Amino acid sequence: MFGINAPELLVLAVLAALILGPERIPEYAQQLGRLVRELRKMATGARTQLRDEMGPEIDDVDWRKLDPRQYDPRRIIREALLEEDEEPSKPVHSDAPRPAPQRSPGPRVLRLDPGERAPFDVEAT
């Protein structure tokens, strides 16, 4: 519970008894009990609301499979590097002539020749 073992819990209880005093301990214990009941009621309400909104298919979800703690990034990367590609990738730069681009409706796009400077409009800036 919260990473606290029995001896640490005992030390905390003794400190609470010394700091709060015997007259205020029952009041704080009652408030703590109320808080725990409210939290349980909120969790139950959230679970019920989720089940109502998701419908009956929520019972079919395997929540263990969706647990993020089960993912090992090293394993995922290793599997991605070792799997074969379906289709070999094409080289980025090729000496083969490119096919003519298909015209699409819309604004005309002017292509610059290699080494040609782009036009600059002084008034536009």
N, C-alpha and C positions, 0 to 999 in steps of 0.2 A: 504494500500500500504506500504509494508516493515515495518508494525507495527508502523507507524508514524501517529499521529492524526493531525488535522488541526492547533492547536496552535503551536505544535512542528515544523510543516512545515513552518509556518509563521516566527518563530524564526530563522530557518535555512535560509530562504530567506533573512531576514534582515541581518543576519551575512554574507551571501554571498555578498550582496550588499555593505556592509561595507568593507569587506576584498578585494574583487575584484575591486571595484570601478565602476562607471558608464561607463567608456570607454571599459572595458574588458567584461562586462556582456553579450552584444549581441554576441560576439565571442564565449564565452563558451556555451551560449544557442544554438547557431548554431551547435557546436560540439556535444552537448548532443542530439539534434534532429537527427543528422546524425548517432550517435551511436544507438539510438532507432530504426531507420529505418533499419540499418544493422542487428541488432539483430532479428527484425521481419522477414527480408528476410531470414536469416539463419534458423529460426524456421520453416518457411513455406517450405524451401527447404528440411529440414530434414523430415518434415511430408510427403512431396511428395515422397521423396526417400524411406521412410519406406513403404508407400502405394504401390509404384511400386515393391519393393522387396518382400513384403508379399503377394501381390495379392489381389483379391476381398474378401478373407476370413477374412481379418483384420476388415472389417465392422461388422462381426458377433461376434467379441470378446466383452464380457461384461467387460469393464475396471473397473467398480465399484467393481466387485467381486474380482479383483486382487489388489485392493488398500490395502497396508500393514497397513494403519491406522485402518482398521476395525477389525483386529485380536486382540483378548484379550487373552494373554497367560494364564491367570487364567481360562478362560472358556475352552480353548483347553485342558489344563491339567485335569480339572474337568471331561470333557467328556471322555477323554482317560482313566481315572481311573474308571469311572462308567460303561463303556461299557463292555459287556460280551465277553469273549474269545470264539472263535469258537470251539477250541479243547483244553481240559485241558492240561497244560504243563506237561511234564514228569519230574520226579525228576532227579536231576543232578547225585546223587550217588545212586546206587541201589545195592542190594545184589543179584539180579538175575544175572545169568551168561550172559556175553556178547556174541553176535553171533560172529563167526569167521570172521575176516575182509576179504573182497574180494581182491584177488591179482590183481593188475593193472600192466600193462607193465611199466617198468621204473626201477629206481634204487631200490635196496632192502633196506628196512628200518629195522634196528635191534631194537627190543623193549627190554628195560631193565626190570628186575624183580624189584619189590618194595624193596627198600633199597640198590640196587646194584649201585655202583658208575659208572659214565660215564667215558669212556676211555679218557685219556689226552695225547696229543702229544706235547712234549716239543719243538720239532723242528718246529712245525707249528706256534708258536707264535713269 
